[in-house]
C-alpha cells in the first residue's frame, strides 16, 4: 500500500460512517412504505375476489399470500444486484 492510499483510508472510513445511518434510515422507510402499499393492494385484491363471488376464507388466503410476498431480503437484494449491459433482461 502506498503512502497516499494509507492517508486516504481514514477519510473513506469517515465518509462511510457519516453517510451510512442516513442510507439505513432511508432504506428502512422505503421498505415500510412498500410494505404498506403491499398491504393496501392485498386488501383491494381480497375485496375484488369476494365481490366476484369467491368465498371469503379462500379470498383471504389468496390475498395473504399476495401481500406477504415482499420480504426484507428481497427488498435489499434489489439494492445490491447490478445489471450490467450484458445481463439478461
C-alpha positions as a Markdown table, in Angstrom:
| # | Residue | x | y | z |
|---|---|---|---|---|
| 1 | Unk | 0.0 | 0.0 | 0.0 |
| 2 | Unk | 1.4 | 3.4 | -0.9 |
| 3 | Unk | 1.5 | 6.4 | 1.4 |
| 4 | Unk | -1.3 | 8.2 | -0.5 |
| 5 | Unk | -3.6 | 5.2 | -0.1 |
| 6 | Unk | -2.9 | 4.9 | 3.6 |
| 7 | Unk | -3.7 | 8.5 | 4.2 |
| 8 | Unk | -7.0 | 8.3 | 2.3 |
| 9 | Unk | -8.2 | 5.3 | 4.3 |
| 10 | Unk | -9.4 | 7.4 | 7.4 |
| 11 | Unk | -11.3 | 9.7 | 5.0 |
| 12 | Unk | -13.0 | 6.8 | 3.3 |
| 13 | Unk | -14.0 | 5.2 | 6.6 |
| 14 | Unk | -15.2 | 8.5 | 8.0 |
| 15 | Unk | -17.3 | 9.1 | 4.9 |
| 16 | Unk | -18.9 | 5.7 | 5.1 |
| 17 | Unk | -19.6 | 6.1 | 8.8 |
| 18 | Unk | -21.1 | 9.6 | 8.2 |
| 19 | Unk | -23.4 | 8.5 | 5.3 |
| 20 | Unk | -24.5 | 5.0 | 6.4 |
| 21 | Unk | -27.0 | 6.0 | 9.1 |
| 22 | Unk | -28.9 | 8.1 | 6.6 |
| 23 | Unk | -28.8 | 5.3 | 4.0 |
| 24 | Unk | -30.1 | 2.8 | 6.5 |
| 25 | Unk | -32.9 | 5.1 | 7.6 |
| 26 | Unk | -34.0 | 5.9 | 4.0 |
| 27 | Unk | -33.8 | 2.2 | 3.1 |
| 28 | Unk | -35.9 | 1.3 | 6.1 |
| 29 | Unk | -38.5 | 4.0 | 5.4 |
| 30 | Unk | -38.7 | 2.9 | 1.7 |
| 31 | Unk | -39.2 | -0.8 | 2.9 |
| 32 | Unk | -42.0 | 0.2 | 5.3 |
| 33 | Unk | -43.7 | 2.3 | 2.6 |
| 34 | Unk | -43.6 | -0.7 | 0.2 |
| 35 | Unk | -45.0 | -3.0 | 2.9 |
| 36 | Unk | -47.9 | -0.5 | 3.5 |
| 37 | Unk | -48.6 | -0.4 | -0.2 |
| 38 | Unk | -48.5 | -4.2 | -0.5 |
| 39 | Unk | -50.9 | -4.5 | 2.4 |
| 40 | Unk | -53.3 | -2.0 | 0.8 |
| 41 | Unk | -53.1 | -3.8 | -2.5 |
| 42 | Unk | -53.7 | -7.1 | -0.8 |
| 43 | Unk | -56.9 | -5.6 | 0.8 |
| 44 | Unk | -58.1 | -4.4 | -2.6 |
| 45 | Unk | -57.3 | -7.8 | -4.1 |
| 46 | Unk | -59.3 | -9.6 | -1.4 |
| 47 | Unk | -62.3 | -7.2 | -1.9 |
| 48 | Unk | -62.2 | -7.8 | -5.6 |
| 49 | Unk | -62.2 | -11.6 | -5.2 |
| 50 | Unk | -65.1 | -11.5 | -2.7 |
| 51 | Unk | -67.1 | -9.2 | -4.9 |
| 52 | Unk | -66.7 | -11.6 | -7.8 |
| 53 | Unk | -68.1 | -14.4 | -5.8 |
| 54 | Unk | -65.2 | -16.2 | -4.2 |
| 55 | Unk | -65.7 | -17.5 | -0.7 |
| 56 | Unk | -64.3 | -15.0 | 1.9 |
| 57 | Unk | -62.0 | -17.6 | 3.5 |
| 58 | Unk | -60.4 | -18.5 | 0.2 |
| 59 | Unk | -60.1 | -14.9 | -0.8 |
| 60 | Unk | -58.4 | -14.1 | 2.5 |
| 61 | Unk | -55.9 | -16.9 | 1.9 |
| 62 | Unk | -55.0 | -15.7 | -1.6 |
| 63 | Unk | -54.7 | -12.1 | -0.6 |
| 64 | Unk | -52.5 | -13.0 | 2.4 |
| 65 | Unk | -50.2 | -14.9 | 0.0 |
| 66 | Unk | -50.2 | -11.9 | -2.4 |
| 67 | Unk | -49.5 | -9.4 | 0.4 |
| 68 | Unk | -46.7 | -11.2 | 2.1 |
| 69 | Unk | -44.5 | -11.8 | -0.9 |
| 70 | Unk | -42.4 | -8.7 | 0.0 |
| 71 | Unk | -39.5 | -9.6 | 2.3 |
| 72 | Unk | -36.6 | -7.5 | 3.6 |
| 73 | Unk | -34.1 | -9.8 | 1.9 |
| 74 | Unk | -35.8 | -9.5 | -1.5 |
| 75 | Unk | -36.0 | -5.7 | -0.9 |
| 76 | Unk | -32.4 | -5.3 | -0.1 |
| 77 | Unk | -31.4 | -7.7 | -2.9 |
| 78 | Unk | -32.7 | -5.0 | -5.3 |
| 79 | Unk | -30.1 | -2.6 | -4.0 |
| 80 | Unk | -27.1 | -4.9 | -4.4 |
| 81 | Unk | -27.9 | -6.6 | -7.7 |
| 82 | Unk | -26.3 | -4.7 | -10.6 |
| 83 | Unk | -27.5 | -5.3 | -14.1 |
| 84 | Unk | -24.7 | -4.6 | -16.5 |
| 85 | Unk | -25.1 | -4.1 | -20.2 |
| 86 | Unk | -24.6 | -7.9 | -20.7 |
| 87 | Unk | -27.1 | -9.0 | -18.1 |
| 88 | Unk | -30.3 | -10.9 | -19.3 |
| 89 | Unk | -33.5 | -8.9 | -19.0 |
